[in-house]
């Protein structure tokens, strides 16, 4: 073993990257590997709620207490990732008064600041609340950008010497004499920044200890080691609206159930969610009725949702875990607490620990506990500093400044840039080069895009999670080509085109469940821009000849007419 232990962390979500940062800050040698982009799994598919703990204050008070503690920590160390919207647990006439009182008392027992306000006071805060909302409980919920937070943690980990490898899939564990001693990894495009078209390869990464932080995928890593990790994945749908119908997190004050929260997030509102156990974290049905349920149920709280435009839906899988002797039938009964599984103590397999369960809000706490555990294995006495040292972008970040004069930007765009970049704004935005707006919906400028490309290579989806470019109302209809153009100069045309196509596919995945009304028209417009004006569905650069005769009828033969007809009719949701 080297004098400084080498720790391999598997999983680039919030928990894995939090562990990597913590261990690196304590002076350990860390390599993190992630099969996709950072936030590829559960972290990148959540509703962005910074929990006050109120949601768990009745049924899971241990989790509620952890949430309010970490809520306060993240407001300090990740201020540029957090918007303190506040939260309301609202009661409708049919909701239980007994449960309302239990919620209020549970919040107080867990140390969560909570106050009862009348329906009139709630509507003064949120004018679009239903008129029959009787009263509400205020709690310190917030909204948090999971992409920004994870990227900031990764940057901090790298600053402290960690190696972060994305698009690098663990294909096997190396086990010698009943001890895990490393990983076999398949890189999509070699180690380091991802470059499209660059040849990948396999690598054997030797490690003194391995941490399995793969969430819902933890069982797969366990299978490679011959140990059973009984994670119970539970899927949930989130639906993104075109604007913020509310500026406060709205929770339905009732026992567990589907479709009970609206989270304002950046320029949108996210509706959530369902809770259905699935066998495979990557292979499960994504059904339209789930999206309909979000809108049909939550319009009881915010009626204007019924007429609002849905721009995107996506599904995430919770990495739920409970000890085998519990055996809950309903995934909503499973604790949201986390569990540290030492496979030496549990399975007589040395060299590996798994961490399972938990919540996004408590990622840092989970990282601290497992880092304490790893350090104890090697007799290392090093204190955790992740609760006190701000993440990159949150140092000295308190009041947003008006960047219109200093950077020559229109004020709203400058404000959005500073909200994303935080204390890094000076370094990124102070440029002598032209700095036009690349993504109009989200107000992302060339300087931000180039900064993200410098961090992530040719991967435009990695640029997206760093900047929010293509995540606005048009879902990339107008900016995907501009983002691809920003690769010009450093990368060849074929690399830029491959990255462009990959971004278009990612943008389409979430839109295909929201094709009705105005959003269907938007999708048809995007198709016209990408497939015809930009010729992305039959590009000469791909080596395939273009059938120009097909343009005589105005559409490609046998294609697009059905979509055009429906778009002309305005479209309906499930035949409504």
ZATITOR-441983 format. One record per residue (C-alpha): residue number from 1; residue in one letter; x, y, z. Coordinates in steps of 0.001 Angstrom, whole numbers. Example, Ala and Ser with C-alpha at 12.3 -4.5 7.8 and 13.67 -1.06 7.14 Angstrom:
! ZATITOR-441983
NODE  nr rest       X       Y       Z
NODE   1    A   12300   -4500    7800
NODE   2    S   13670   -1060    7140
! end
This chain:
! ZATITOR-441983
NODE  nr rest       X       Y       Z
NODE   1    X       0       0       0
NODE   2    X    1209    3486    -808
NODE   3    X    1902    5854    2069
NODE   4    X   -1176    7835    1036
NODE   5    X   -4079    5420     499
NODE   6    X   -5637    5422   -2960
NODE   7    X   -9432    5332   -2767
NODE   8    X  -11572    4494   -5811
NODE   9    X  -15095    5910   -5667
NODE  10    X  -17681    4484   -8071
NODE  11    X  -20527    6839   -8938
NODE  12    X  -20613   10475  -10041
NODE  13    X  -23876   11558   -8468
NODE  14    X  -24179   13812   -5446
NODE  15    X  -23124   11146   -2936
NODE  16    X  -20111    9873   -4859
NODE  17    X  -18813   13321   -5720
NODE  18    X  -19395   14446   -2121
NODE  19    X  -17286   11523    -907
NODE  20    X  -14549   12290   -3436
NODE  21    X  -14395   15922   -2311
NODE  22    X  -14319   15034    1382
NODE  23    X  -11587   12395    1038
NODE  24    X   -9481   14609   -1238
NODE  25    X   -9734   17497    1228
NODE  26    X   -8452   15148    3946
NODE  27    X   -5367   14447    1845
NODE  28    X   -6199   11014     434
NODE  29    X   -5500   10021   -3168
NODE  30    X   -8900    9724   -4889
NODE  31    X  -10111    8486   -8262
NODE  32    X  -13818    8735   -9081
NODE  33    X  -15358    6922  -12041
NODE  34    X  -18847    7503  -13460
NODE  35    X  -20436    5553  -16314
NODE  36    X  -22076    8639  -17852
NODE  37    X  -21942   12349  -17255
NODE  38    X  -21836   13728  -13745
NODE  39    X  -25430   13460  -12378
NODE  40    X  -26136   10715  -14955
NODE  41    X  -28311    8742  -12533
NODE  42    X  -30730    9738   -9791
NODE  43    X  -29131   13110   -9030
NODE  44    X  -29804   14456  -12516
NODE  45    X  -33424   13325  -12407
NODE  46    X  -34857   14914   -9296
NODE  47    X  -37139   17873   -8661
NODE  48    X  -34514   20141   -7171
NODE  49    X  -36023   20418   -3689
NODE  50    X  -33746   21511    -859
NODE  51    X  -35606   19742    1924
NODE  52    X  -36478   21501    5132
NODE  53    X  -37354   18052    6465
NODE  54    X  -41048   18932    6557
NODE  55    X  -41985   16129    4154
NODE  56    X  -40629   13557    6608
NODE  57    X  -41636   15222    9887
NODE  58    X  -44452   12756   10604
NODE  59    X  -43328    9406    9202
NODE  60    X  -39501    9574    9309
NODE  61    X  -38283   12053   11889
NODE  62    X  -34666   10872   11781
NODE  63    X  -34528   11843    8100
NODE  64    X  -36371   15092    8801
NODE  65    X  -33785   16107   11413
NODE  66    X  -30911   15323    9035
NODE  67    X  -32579   17408    6316
NODE  68    X  -32956   20593    8352
NODE  69    X  -29355   20299    9568
NODE  70    X  -28011   19924    6023
NODE  71    X  -30399   22552    4687
NODE  72    X  -28584   25097    6833
NODE  73    X  -25154   23803    5805
NODE  74    X  -25880   23947    2069
NODE  75    X  -27222   27479    2319
NODE  76    X  -23763   28446    3603
NODE  77    X  -21387   26392    1465
NODE  78    X  -23394   26301   -1790
NODE  79    X  -25116   29673   -1882
NODE  80    X  -24784   30005   -5657
NODE  81    X  -26664   26707   -6083
NODE  82    X  -29549   27485   -3696
NODE  83    X  -32635   29672   -3936
NODE  84    X  -34404   29954    -598
NODE  85    X  -37953   30028   -1899
NODE  86    X  -39558   28945    1355
NODE  87    X  -42206   26240    1408
NODE  88    X  -45889   25813    2200
NODE  89    X  -47752   22685    3292
NODE  90    X  -51269   23584    2218
NODE  91    X  -54556   22087    3429
NODE  92    X  -57602   21698    1239
NODE  93    X  -61113   21123    2702
NODE  94    X  -60924   17358    2130
NODE  95    X  -57527   17034    3834
NODE  96    X  -57278   15765    7412
NODE  97    X  -57077   18334   10200
NODE  98    X  -55527   15654   12415
NODE  99    X  -52689   15129    9944
NODE 100    X  -52192   18884    9595
NODE 101    X  -51631   19120   13354
NODE 102    X  -49312   16094   13300
NODE 103    X  -47262   17788   10581
NODE 104    X  -46997   20988   12602
NODE 105    X  -46011   19153   15777
NODE 106    X  -43558   16909   13893
NODE 107    X  -41785   19946   12439
NODE 108    X  -41378   21421   15906
NODE 109    X  -40055   18117   17294
NODE 110    X  -37433   17954   14524
NODE 111    X  -36290   21560   14931
NODE 112    X  -37862   22731   11664
NODE 113    X  -39102   26337   11845
NODE 114    X  -42838   26143   11119
NODE 115    X  -45765   28533   11415
NODE 116    X  -49476   28266   10578
NODE 117    X  -50914   30904    8244
NODE 118    X  -54452   31357    6935
NODE 119    X  -55593   30595    3401
NODE 120    X  -55776   34331    2714
NODE 121    X  -52186   34801    3884
NODE 122    X  -51055   31852    1764
NODE 123    X  -52729   33355   -1321
NODE 124    X  -51107   36696    -587
NODE 125    X  -47784   34863    -872
NODE 126    X  -48871   32783   -3872
NODE 127    X  -51782   34394   -5747
NODE 128    X  -52351   31346   -7983
NODE 129    X  -53143   28982   -5097
NODE 130    X  -56645   27494   -5190
NODE 131    X  -59254   29667   -3521
NODE 132    X  -60430   26810   -1279
NODE 133    X  -57029   26262     361
NODE 134    X  -57941   26707    4025
NODE 135    X  -54552   27237    5650
NODE 136    X  -50882   26316    5395
NODE 137    X  -47702   25625    7346
NODE 138    X  -44622   27622    6372
NODE 139    X  -41252   25799    6321
NODE 140    X  -37754   26739    5073
NODE 141    X  -37805   24639    1891
NODE 142    X  -35698   25799   -1025
NODE 143    X  -34754   25012   -4595
NODE 144    X  -31293   23745   -5468
NODE 145    X  -29609   23126   -8812
NODE 146    X  -28277   19545   -8628
NODE 147    X  -26122   19946  -11736
NODE 148    X  -24425   23094  -10500
NODE 149    X  -23873   21590   -7048
NODE 150    X  -22296   18373   -8321
NODE 151    X  -20057   20200  -10803
NODE 152    X  -18890   22518   -8005
NODE 153    X  -18081   19519   -5802
NODE 154    X  -16166   17918   -8658
NODE 155    X  -14182   21116   -9231
NODE 156    X  -13315   21268   -5533
NODE 157    X  -12281   17614   -5498
NODE 158    X   -9987   18197   -8486
NODE 159    X   -8507   21279   -6821
NODE 160    X   -7539   18997   -3943
NODE 161    X   -5925   16431   -6237
NODE 162    X   -8749   14020   -7094
NODE 163    X   -9038   12438  -10515
NODE 164    X  -12579   12558  -11935
NODE 165    X  -13364   10241  -14862
NODE 166    X  -16766   10478  -16547
NODE 167    X  -18092    8204  -19309
NODE 168    X  -16038    5450  -17696
NODE 169    X  -17983    2297  -16875
NODE 170    X  -16846    -216  -14274
NODE 171    X  -16983   -3595  -16013
NODE 172    X  -15590   -5666  -13141
NODE 173    X  -13971   -5540   -9731
NODE 174    X  -10498   -6931   -9141
NODE 175    X  -10617   -9355   -6202
NODE 176    X   -7603  -11097   -4744
NODE 177    X   -7676  -13289   -1622
NODE 178    X  -11195  -12174    -651
NODE 179    X  -10273   -8513    -960
NODE 180    X  -11330   -5912   -3514
NODE 181    X   -8111   -4366   -4809
NODE 182    X   -9275   -2395   -7816
NODE 183    X  -11551   -1827  -10782
NODE 184    X  -11622   -2669  -14440
NODE 185    X  -12921     385  -16297
NODE 186    X  -13962     935  -19889
NODE 187    X  -13459    4545  -21003
NODE 188    X  -15764    5843  -23716
NODE 189    X  -13096    8133  -25182
NODE 190    X  -10006    7550  -23109
NODE 191    X   -9250    9137  -19756
NODE 192    X   -9643   12854  -19100
NODE 193    X  -12055   15161  -20926
NODE 194    X  -14528   13454  -23206
NODE 195    X  -13775   14026  -26888
NODE 196    X  -16203   12637  -29454
NODE 197    X  -14531   10310  -31925
NODE 198    X  -11543    9737  -29667
NODE 199    X  -10795    6056  -29229
NODE 200    X  -11642    4707  -25789
NODE 201    X  -10080    1765  -24037
NODE 202    X   -9923    -225  -20838
NODE 203    X   -7968     572  -17711
NODE 204    X   -7153   -1362  -14576
NODE 205    X   -7318     985  -11596
NODE 206    X   -5660    -451   -8504
NODE 207    X   -6928     900   -5201
NODE 208    X   -6360     400   -1499
NODE 209    X  -10086     756    -907
NODE 210    X  -13235     970   -3030
NODE 211    X  -16399    2901   -2198
NODE 212    X  -19565    1886   -4024
NODE 213    X  -21719    5030   -4249
NODE 214    X  -23776    4065   -7295
NODE 215    X  -27215    4484   -5717
NODE 216    X  -29864    2464   -7526
NODE 217    X  -27051     666   -9401
NODE 218    X  -25321    -487   -6187
NODE 219    X  -26627   -4017   -6607
NODE 220    X  -24813   -4389   -9929
NODE 221    X  -21489   -3512   -8331
NODE 222    X  -22346   -5907   -5498
NODE 223    X  -22932   -8682   -8039
NODE 224    X  -19423   -8120   -9420
NODE 225    X  -18090   -8696   -5911
NODE 226    X  -20371  -11632   -5177
NODE 227    X  -22273   -9826   -2414
NODE 228    X  -25972   -9021   -2195
NODE 229    X  -26991   -5370   -1971
NODE 230    X  -30777   -5364   -2009
NODE 231    X  -31495   -1861   -3272
NODE 232    X  -35155   -1401   -4161
NODE 233    X  -35315    1127   -7013
NODE 234    X  -38462    3240   -7052
NODE 235    X  -39308    5355  -10088
NODE 236    X  -40914    8772  -10002
NODE 237    X  -41951   11155  -12768
NODE 238    X  -41283   14891  -12825
NODE 239    X  -42997   17281  -15229
NODE 240    X  -41493   20656  -16170
NODE 241    X  -43754   23624  -16888
NODE 242    X  -42909   26531  -19179
NODE 243    X  -42924   29188  -16428
NODE 244    X  -42859   29472  -12636
NODE 245    X  -46517   29264  -11689
NODE 246    X  -45398   29681   -8058
NODE 247    X  -42348   31177   -6381
NODE 248    X  -42678   29076   -3211
NODE 249    X  -42393   25286   -2873
NODE 250    X  -45993   24055   -2591
NODE 251    X  -46580   20752    -764
NODE 252    X  -49939   19065    -233
NODE 253    X  -50411   18531    3499
NODE 254    X  -51612   14959    3502
NODE 255    X  -50102   11512    4141
NODE 256    X  -47940    9881    1481
NODE 257    X  -49254   10052   -2041
NODE 258    X  -48428   10822   -5647
NODE 259    X  -48421   14278   -7235
NODE 260    X  -48101   16381   -4107
NODE 261    X  -45373   18984   -4743
NODE 262    X  -44594   21925   -7028
NODE 263    X  -41002   23207   -6931
NODE 264    X  -40118   26558   -8543
NODE 265    X  -36770   26091  -10226
NODE 266    X  -34869   28714  -12210
NODE 267    X  -37279   29808  -14992
NODE 268    X  -39638   26839  -14581
NODE 269    X  -41756   24910  -12114
NODE 270    X  -41295   21155  -11609
NODE 271    X  -44252   18967  -10654
NODE 272    X  -43705   15740   -8754
NODE 273    X  -43926   12873   -8252
NODE 274    X  -44864    9194   -8258
NODE 275    X  -43371    6334   -6258
NODE 276    X  -43439    2944   -7946
NODE 277    X  -40977     112   -7336
NODE 278    X  -39161   -1218  -10417
NODE 279    X  -36786   -4109  -11033
NODE 280    X  -34188   -2365  -13193
NODE 281    X  -32949    1218  -12655
NODE 282    X  -32478    1687  -16401
NODE 283    X  -35290    -347  -17942
NODE 284    X  -38787     613  -16833
NODE 285    X  -41911    2000  -18527
NODE 286    X  -42360    5758  -18899
NODE 287    X  -46085    6152  -19271
NODE 288    X  -48185    9109  -20334
NODE 289    X  -50788    8610  -17612
NODE 290    X  -48127    9459  -15035
NODE 291    X  -47627   12872  -16615
NODE 292    X  -51394   13419  -16788
NODE 293    X  -51660   12531  -13106
NODE 294    X  -49166   15236  -12159
NODE 295    X  -51217   17943  -13839
NODE 296    X  -54683   16629  -12989
NODE 297    X  -53867   16260   -9285
NODE 298    X  -51723   19329   -8722
NODE 299    X  -54178   21657  -10471
NODE 300    X  -56274   21156   -7316
NODE 301    X  -53593   23247   -5576
NODE 302    X  -52645   25553   -8455
NODE 303    X  -55576   25672  -10921
NODE 304    X  -53662   27495  -13662
NODE 305    X  -51597   24331  -14219
NODE 306    X  -54555   22933  -16157
NODE 307    X  -53985   25450  -18946
NODE 308    X  -50210   25726  -18623
NODE 309    X  -47722   24469  -21162
NODE 310    X  -45722   21363  -20318
NODE 311    X  -42289   21447  -21940
NODE 312    X  -40715   18245  -20692
NODE 313    X  -41120   15190  -18444
NODE 314    X  -38485   12904  -17039
NODE 315    X  -38259    9933  -14703
NODE 316    X  -35795    9279  -11901
NODE 317    X  -35133    6204   -9777
NODE 318    X  -34715    6490   -6006
NODE 319    X  -32049    4200   -4498
NODE 320    X  -34249    3019   -1617
NODE 321    X  -32818     527     839
NODE 322    X  -34054   -1112    3985
NODE 323    X  -32570   -3939    6046
NODE 324    X  -33736   -7333    4704
NODE 325    X  -35679   -8166    7863
NODE 326    X  -38071   -5198    7391
NODE 327    X  -39687   -6057    4069
NODE 328    X  -42070   -3155    3354
NODE 329    X  -44576   -3806     583
NODE 330    X  -45044    -146    -374
NODE 331    X  -41972    1891   -1448
NODE 332    X  -43437    4960     278
NODE 333    X  -43029    3078    3575
NODE 334    X  -39272    2642    3092
NODE 335    X  -37142    5041    5106
NODE 336    X  -35271    7791    3263
NODE 337    X  -32363    7310    5652
NODE 338    X  -29018    6048    4373
NODE 339    X  -27030    2933    5257
NODE 340    X  -23307    2249    5264
NODE 341    X  -22569   -1377    4356
NODE 342    X  -19055   -2495    5358
NODE 343    X  -18599   -5627    3270
NODE 344    X  -15764   -6859    5473
NODE 345    X  -18028   -6967    8528
NODE 346    X  -21124   -7967    6583
NODE 347    X  -19846  -10364    3907
NODE 348    X  -16213  -11227    4813
NODE 349    X  -15077   -9285    1754
NODE 350    X  -12348   -6788    2534
NODE 351    X  -11571   -3599     694
NODE 352    X  -15042   -2241     -99
NODE 353    X  -17921    -365    1507
NODE 354    X  -21233     578    -116
NODE 355    X  -23431    3495     829
NODE 356    X  -27103    3205    -113
NODE 357    X  -30358    5062     429
NODE 358    X  -30468    8656    1563
NODE 359    X  -31536   11871    -124
NODE 360    X  -29937   14564   -2220
NODE 361    X  -30187   17118     619
NODE 362    X  -28071   14893    2888
NODE 363    X  -25382   14047     314
NODE 364    X  -22672   15950    2220
NODE 365    X  -23536   14270    5519
NODE 366    X  -23358   10871    3813
NODE 367    X  -19988   11797    2347
NODE 368    X  -18706   12806    5767
NODE 369    X  -19775    9556    7410
NODE 370    X  -18246    7291    4799
NODE 371    X  -15073    9386    4694
NODE 372    X  -14784    9010    8475
NODE 373    X  -15237    5276    7956
NODE 374    X  -12538    5038    5283
NODE 375    X  -10077    7138    7271
NODE 376    X  -10614    4925   10313
NODE 377    X   -9699    1887    8185
NODE 378    X   -6270    3404    7587
NODE 379    X   -5762    5010   10991
NODE 380    X   -5940    8494    9501
NODE 381    X   -6944   11305   11831
NODE 382    X   -8198   14088    9546
NODE 383    X  -11169   16303   10214
NODE 384    X  -14025   16834    7780
NODE 385    X  -14060   20386    6358
NODE 386    X  -16862   20101    3825
NODE 387    X  -19433   21744    6111
NODE 388    X  -17287   24850    6533
NODE 389    X  -15380   25409    3289
NODE 390    X  -17537   26933     521
NODE 391    X  -17761   25269   -2849
NODE 392    X  -16142   26981   -5848
NODE 393    X  -18567   29715   -6857
NODE 394    X  -19875   30333   -3346
NODE 395    X  -16883   32097   -1800
NODE 396    X  -17806   35629    -735
NODE 397    X  -21074   35373   -2622
NODE 398    X  -23795   37346    -924
NODE 399    X  -25376   40128   -2996
NODE 400    X  -25953   39833   -6753
NODE 401    X  -24401   42711   -8632
NODE 402    X  -25641   44468  -11744
NODE 403    X  -23221   43387  -14471
NODE 404    X  -24705   45509  -17257
NODE 405    X  -22028   48221  -17156
NODE 406    X  -19079   46088  -16126
NODE 407    X  -19500   43348  -18700
NODE 408    X  -21592   45029  -21367
NODE 409    X  -24488   42642  -20835
NODE 410    X  -28180   43384  -20614
NODE 411    X  -29096   43391  -16958
NODE 412    X  -31326   40261  -16866
NODE 413    X  -28677   38220  -18653
NODE 414    X  -25939   39505  -16392
NODE 415    X  -28029   38640  -13356
NODE 416    X  -28705   35093  -14568
NODE 417    X  -25013   34609  -15314
NODE 418    X  -24009   35708  -11836
NODE 419    X  -26654   33489  -10254
NODE 420    X  -25112   30509  -12037
NODE 421    X  -21455   31398  -11648
NODE 422    X  -21533   32981   -8203
NODE 423    X  -18111   34174   -7125
NODE 424    X  -16586   32782  -10356
NODE 425    X  -18400   35472  -12369
NODE 426    X  -15412   37820  -12557
NODE 427    X  -13095   35085  -13848
NODE 428    X  -15537   33862  -16498
NODE 429    X  -17254   37036  -17701
NODE 430    X  -14308   39418  -17829
NODE 431    X  -13300   38874  -21417
NODE 432    X  -12078   41150  -24199
NODE 433    X  -13714   38896  -26816
NODE 434    X  -17278   39357  -28114
NODE 435    X  -19736   37813  -25670
NODE 436    X  -23103   37359  -27383
NODE 437    X  -25998   35422  -25877
NODE 438    X  -25933   31821  -27115
NODE 439    X  -29045   30517  -25310
NODE 440    X  -31781   33153  -25170
NODE 441    X  -34201   31213  -22969
NODE 442    X  -31717   30834  -20121
NODE 443    X  -29563   33884  -20833
NODE 444    X  -26315   31947  -21360
NODE 445    X  -23473   33843  -23014
NODE 446    X  -20508   32667  -25055
NODE 447    X  -18141   33211  -22136
NODE 448    X  -20070   30731  -19987
NODE 449    X  -20264   28198  -22820
NODE 450    X  -16539   28429  -23540
NODE 451    X  -15782   28065  -19829
NODE 452    X  -17890   24888  -19762
NODE 453    X  -16239   23495  -22913
NODE 454    X  -12859   24049  -21301
NODE 455    X  -14024   21913  -18353
NODE 456    X  -15825   19172  -20267
NODE 457    X  -14347   18768  -23761
NODE 458    X  -16674   18271  -26717
NODE 459    X  -19537   16908  -24592
NODE 460    X  -22376   19400  -25108
NODE 461    X  -24555   17646  -22557
NODE 462    X  -21821   18332  -20023
NODE 463    X  -21929   21957  -21180
NODE 464    X  -25702   21869  -20668
NODE 465    X  -25542   20758  -17040
NODE 466    X  -22941   23445  -16311
NODE 467    X  -24806   26333  -17935
NODE 468    X  -28488   25327  -18429
NODE 469    X  -28150   26118  -22139
NODE 470    X  -30926   24301  -24092
NODE 471    X  -32970   23696  -20907
NODE 472    X  -35443   26556  -21409
NODE 473    X  -38803   26868  -23144
NODE 474    X  -37615   26025  -26650
NODE 475    X  -35712   22951  -25354
NODE 476    X  -32734   23690  -27558
NODE 477    X  -34693   24515  -30696
NODE 478    X  -32759   27725  -31288
NODE 479    X  -29496   27213  -29402
NODE 480    X  -28302   23634  -30056
NODE 481    X  -26722   24670  -33359
NODE 482    X  -25100   27684  -31682
NODE 483    X  -23659   25469  -28951
NODE 484    X  -22216   23135  -31577
NODE 485    X  -20707   26141  -33353
NODE 486    X  -18843   27047  -30166
NODE 487    X  -16810   23837  -30587
NODE 488    X  -15403   25205  -33844
NODE 489    X  -11750   26131  -33631
NODE 490    X  -10693   23521  -31116
NODE 491    X  -12607   20544  -32529
NODE 492    X  -13161   19290  -36057
NODE 493    X  -16480   19398  -37888
NODE 494    X  -17224   15675  -37482
NODE 495    X  -16678   15923  -33706
NODE 496    X  -18946   18975  -33501
NODE 497    X  -21669   17228  -35524
NODE 498    X  -21545   14114  -33343
NODE 499    X  -21770   16224  -30189
NODE 500    X  -24633   18212  -31728
NODE 501    X  -26606   15056  -32567
NODE 502    X  -26098   13692  -29066
NODE 503    X  -27442   16906  -27529
NODE 504    X  -30477   16874  -29839
NODE 505    X  -31263   13286  -28833
NODE 506    X  -31027   14133  -25139
NODE 507    X  -33343   17110  -25573
NODE 508    X  -35877   14988  -27468
NODE 509    X  -36063   12244  -24823
NODE 510    X  -37916   14407  -22326
NODE 511    X  -40164   16166  -24850
NODE 512    X  -41765   13080  -26339
NODE 513    X  -44077   12743  -23311
NODE 514    X  -45362   16313  -23589
NODE 515    X  -46631   16518  -27161
NODE 516    X  -49948   18311  -26947
NODE 517    X  -51176   21861  -27394
NODE 518    X  -48555   24563  -27763
NODE 519    X  -45703   22189  -26903
NODE 520    X  -46573   20028  -29900
NODE 521    X  -46305   23117  -32076
NODE 522    X  -42938   23897  -30455
NODE 523    X  -41745   20349  -31197
NODE 524    X  -42855   20692  -34804
NODE 525    X  -40959   23983  -35052
NODE 526    X  -37860   22355  -33554
NODE 527    X  -38148   19583  -36122
NODE 528    X  -38392   22125  -38913
NODE 529    X  -35292   23906  -37610
NODE 530    X  -33167   20825  -36972
NODE 531    X  -34248   18363  -39646
NODE 532    X  -34945   20649  -42584
NODE 533    X  -33317   24061  -42189
NODE 534    X  -30250   22453  -40629
NODE 535    X  -30745   19103  -42404
NODE 536    X  -29892   17090  -39298
NODE 537    X  -31934   14035  -40310
NODE 538    X  -30050   13508  -43586
NODE 539    X  -26737   15279  -43458
NODE 540    X  -24378   15152  -46469
NODE 541    X  -21465   15015  -44034
NODE 542    X  -22692   11575  -42961
NODE 543    X  -21962   10239  -46415
NODE 544    X  -25595    9465  -47275
NODE 545    X  -26993   11043  -50468
NODE 546    X  -29876   13489  -50096
NODE 547    X  -33064   12663  -52018
NODE 548    X  -33843   16179  -53219
NODE 549    X  -36917   14906  -55110
NODE 550    X  -38583   14429  -51755
NODE 551    X  -38689   18185  -51351
NODE 552    X  -41032   18503  -54365
NODE 553    X  -43954   17631  -52076
NODE 554    X  -42668   19811  -49266
NODE 555    X  -41853   16920  -46894
NODE 556    X  -39673   13836  -46955
NODE 557    X  -41518   10927  -48463
NODE 558    X  -43719    9160  -45929
NODE 559    X  -42551   11311  -43042
NODE 560    X  -43632   14307  -40958
NODE 561    X  -47142   14649  -42430
NODE 562    X  -48796   13100  -39387
NODE 563    X  -46949   15404  -37014
NODE 564    X  -47746   18448  -39149
NODE 565    X  -51465   17610  -39230
NODE 566    X  -51682   17199  -35477
NODE 567    X  -49674   20351  -34873
NODE 568    X  -52038   22284  -37113
NODE 569    X  -54968   21092  -35003
NODE 570    X  -53240   22364  -31870
NODE 571    X  -52997   18887  -30338
NODE 572    X  -54632   17601  -27171
NODE 573    X  -53452   15784  -24092
NODE 574    X  -54409   12088  -24414
NODE 575    X  -57302   12902  -26727
NODE 576    X  -58843   15608  -24501
! end
